[in-house]
Amino acid sequence: MRNKRVTTKTMYDYESESGTYHIDIRVAKYSDLFNKWDFSPYHEKDLEPELVDYLESCFRELPARSNVVVSFHLPKTVCNPDLEKQFTRSIYYHLSYRRSRLELTRRKVLRDTMRYAGFGIAFVVFAHSLPDLLDSLILGPVISEGLYIGGWVLLWEAFSQIFFRSRNLKRERELNQRLENATYRFVYEGRGPDN
């Protein structure tokens, strides 16, 4: 018997006409979608951290430019349009807050990069341009070597910030944008109270 090749199209419900992936999440009640430790009113509650982690892992597996519909399946007996709207608002509030936090982090990384690069260049230039002055001191060679080493370490840190940390932040911002662009809907299953 031949094994089927596992792809995102086989792992997730995929609608080929529209190129849309569907993520289905089944819960028993609305409160399962919110953080159990947050005792705020529903419209101010944080999302359940495990739900956020699950959604993020799903979106990381899906192709970057795909349409995604996230469906929350609940029993008909708990249908509550107000809670549905509040949860949908909570999703977009959470993602908006996360976007602003990522932007603050991006600015901090940029500031740190400039600071590290500036000090690193200054240390190397100072050590290189004043060897005679430093050599005349008793600990001059040690100071000179320390400035060279410190300068290169700071320049490496600036390089690391630009090429590693910035790239990871960019991926996180793109993931957050994809989560914001997704469609969130509620699907009610089973017998309703009127059946």
C-alpha positions as CSV (number, residue, x, y, z in Angstrom):
1,M,0.0,0.0,0.0
2,R,1.4,3.4,-1.0
3,N,1.5,6.3,1.5
4,K,-0.2,9.5,0.5
5,R,2.0,12.5,0.3
6,V,1.2,14.9,3.2
7,T,0.7,18.5,2.1
8,T,-1.1,21.5,3.5
9,K,-4.0,20.7,1.1
10,T,-4.4,17.2,2.6
11,M,-3.9,18.4,6.2
12,Y,-6.5,21.2,6.0
13,D,-9.8,21.5,4.3
14,Y,-8.9,23.2,1.0
15,E,-11.3,24.8,-1.5
16,S,-9.5,24.8,-4.8
17,E,-12.0,27.1,-6.7
18,S,-11.2,30.0,-4.3
19,G,-7.8,28.9,-3.1
20,T,-9.1,29.0,0.5
21,Y,-7.9,27.0,3.4
22,H,-10.3,26.2,6.3
23,I,-9.2,25.8,9.9
24,D,-12.0,24.2,12.0
25,I,-12.0,24.6,15.8
26,R,-14.6,22.9,17.9
27,V,-15.5,24.2,21.3
28,A,-18.3,23.6,23.8
29,K,-18.9,27.2,24.8
30,Y,-17.7,30.7,24.1
31,S,-15.8,30.9,27.4
32,D,-13.4,28.2,26.0
33,L,-12.2,30.9,23.5
34,F,-11.2,33.4,26.2
35,N,-8.4,33.3,28.8
36,K,-9.7,31.6,31.9
37,W,-7.6,33.7,34.2
38,D,-8.9,37.0,32.8
39,F,-12.0,38.1,34.8
40,S,-12.7,41.1,32.7
41,P,-16.1,41.5,31.0
42,Y,-16.3,39.6,27.7
43,H,-15.6,42.6,25.5
44,E,-12.3,43.2,27.3
45,K,-11.1,39.6,27.8
46,D,-7.9,38.3,26.4
47,L,-8.0,35.3,24.0
48,E,-7.1,31.9,25.3
49,P,-3.3,31.6,24.9
50,E,-3.5,28.0,23.6
51,L,-6.0,29.1,20.9
52,V,-3.6,31.9,19.8
53,D,-0.7,29.5,19.7
54,Y,-2.7,26.9,17.7
55,L,-3.8,29.6,15.2
56,E,-0.3,30.8,14.8
57,S,1.1,27.3,14.2
58,C,-1.6,26.6,11.6
59,F,-0.9,29.9,9.7
60,R,2.8,29.1,9.7
61,E,2.1,25.8,7.9
62,L,-0.2,27.4,5.3
63,P,1.2,29.1,2.1
64,A,1.8,32.8,2.7
65,R,-0.5,34.2,0.1
66,S,-3.5,31.9,0.7
67,N,-7.0,32.9,1.9
68,V,-7.9,31.4,5.3
69,V,-11.3,31.0,6.9
70,V,-11.2,30.1,10.6
71,S,-14.5,28.5,11.7
72,F,-15.4,28.1,15.3
73,H,-17.9,25.2,15.7
74,L,-20.2,25.4,18.7
75,P,-23.5,23.6,19.7
76,K,-26.6,25.4,18.6
77,T,-27.8,25.5,22.2
78,V,-25.1,28.1,23.1
79,C,-25.7,30.4,20.1
80,N,-25.4,34.0,21.3
81,P,-24.9,36.7,18.6
82,D,-23.6,39.3,21.2
83,L,-20.9,37.0,22.5
84,E,-20.0,36.1,18.9
85,K,-19.5,39.8,18.1
86,Q,-17.5,40.4,21.3
87,F,-15.2,37.5,20.5
88,T,-14.7,38.7,16.9
89,R,-13.8,42.2,18.3
90,S,-11.5,40.5,20.8
91,I,-9.6,38.8,18.0
92,Y,-9.0,42.0,16.1
93,Y,-8.2,43.9,19.3
94,H,-5.6,41.2,20.2
95,L,-4.1,41.3,16.7
96,S,-4.0,45.1,16.7
97,Y,-2.4,45.2,20.1
98,R,0.2,42.7,18.9
99,R,0.9,44.7,15.8
100,S,1.6,47.8,17.9
101,R,3.9,45.8,20.2
102,L,5.8,44.4,17.2
103,E,6.2,47.9,15.8
104,L,7.6,49.1,19.2
105,T,10.0,46.1,19.2
106,R,11.1,46.9,15.6
107,R,11.9,50.5,16.6
108,K,13.9,49.3,19.6
109,V,15.9,46.9,17.5
110,L,16.6,49.7,15.0
111,R,17.8,52.0,17.9
112,D,19.9,49.3,19.4
113,T,21.5,48.5,16.0
114,M,22.4,52.2,15.5
115,R,23.8,52.4,19.0
116,Y,25.9,49.2,18.7
117,A,27.2,50.2,15.3
118,G,28.1,53.7,16.4
119,F,29.9,52.6,19.6
120,G,31.6,49.8,17.7
121,I,32.9,52.0,14.9
122,A,34.0,54.6,17.5
123,F,35.9,52.0,19.5
124,V,37.7,50.6,16.4
125,V,38.5,54.0,15.0
126,F,39.8,55.3,18.4
127,A,42.0,52.2,18.9
128,H,43.3,52.5,15.3
129,S,44.0,56.2,15.3
130,L,45.6,56.6,18.7
131,P,48.1,53.7,18.9
132,D,51.1,56.0,19.8
133,L,49.2,57.6,22.6
134,L,47.9,54.3,24.0
135,D,51.3,52.6,23.6
136,S,53.0,55.2,25.7
137,L,50.7,54.3,28.6
138,I,51.6,51.4,30.9
139,L,48.4,49.5,30.1
140,G,48.2,51.0,26.6
141,P,48.4,47.8,24.6
142,V,45.8,46.2,26.8
143,I,43.5,49.2,26.4
144,S,44.1,49.2,22.6
145,E,43.3,45.5,22.3
146,G,40.3,45.9,24.5
147,L,38.9,48.7,22.3
148,Y,39.5,46.6,19.2
149,I,37.8,43.6,20.6
150,G,34.9,45.6,22.2
151,G,34.4,47.5,18.9
152,W,34.2,44.3,16.8
153,V,31.9,42.6,19.4
154,L,29.6,45.7,19.2
155,L,29.7,45.6,15.4
156,W,28.8,41.9,15.4
157,E,25.9,42.7,17.7
158,A,24.7,45.3,15.2
159,F,25.0,42.8,12.4
160,S,23.1,40.2,14.4
161,Q,20.3,42.7,15.1
162,I,20.0,43.6,11.4
163,F,20.2,40.2,9.9
164,F,18.7,37.9,12.5
165,R,16.4,39.7,14.9
166,S,15.0,42.0,12.3
167,R,14.2,39.1,10.0
168,N,12.4,37.2,12.8
169,L,10.4,40.4,13.6
170,K,9.5,40.8,10.0
171,R,8.2,37.2,9.9
172,E,6.1,37.8,13.1
173,R,4.6,41.0,11.6
174,E,3.7,39.2,8.4
175,L,2.1,36.4,10.4
176,N,0.1,38.9,12.4
177,Q,-1.0,40.6,9.2
178,R,-2.2,37.2,7.8
179,L,-4.1,36.6,11.0
180,E,-5.8,40.0,10.7
181,N,-6.7,39.3,7.0
182,A,-8.3,36.0,7.8
183,T,-12.1,35.5,7.9
184,Y,-13.5,34.4,11.3
185,R,-16.9,32.8,11.5
186,F,-19.1,30.8,13.8
187,V,-20.8,27.6,12.8
188,Y,-23.5,26.1,15.0
189,E,-24.1,22.4,14.9
190,G,-26.7,20.0,16.4
191,R,-30.2,20.6,17.5
192,G,-31.2,24.0,18.5
193,P,-33.5,24.9,21.3
194,D,-36.4,25.3,19.0
195,N,-36.0,21.8,17.4
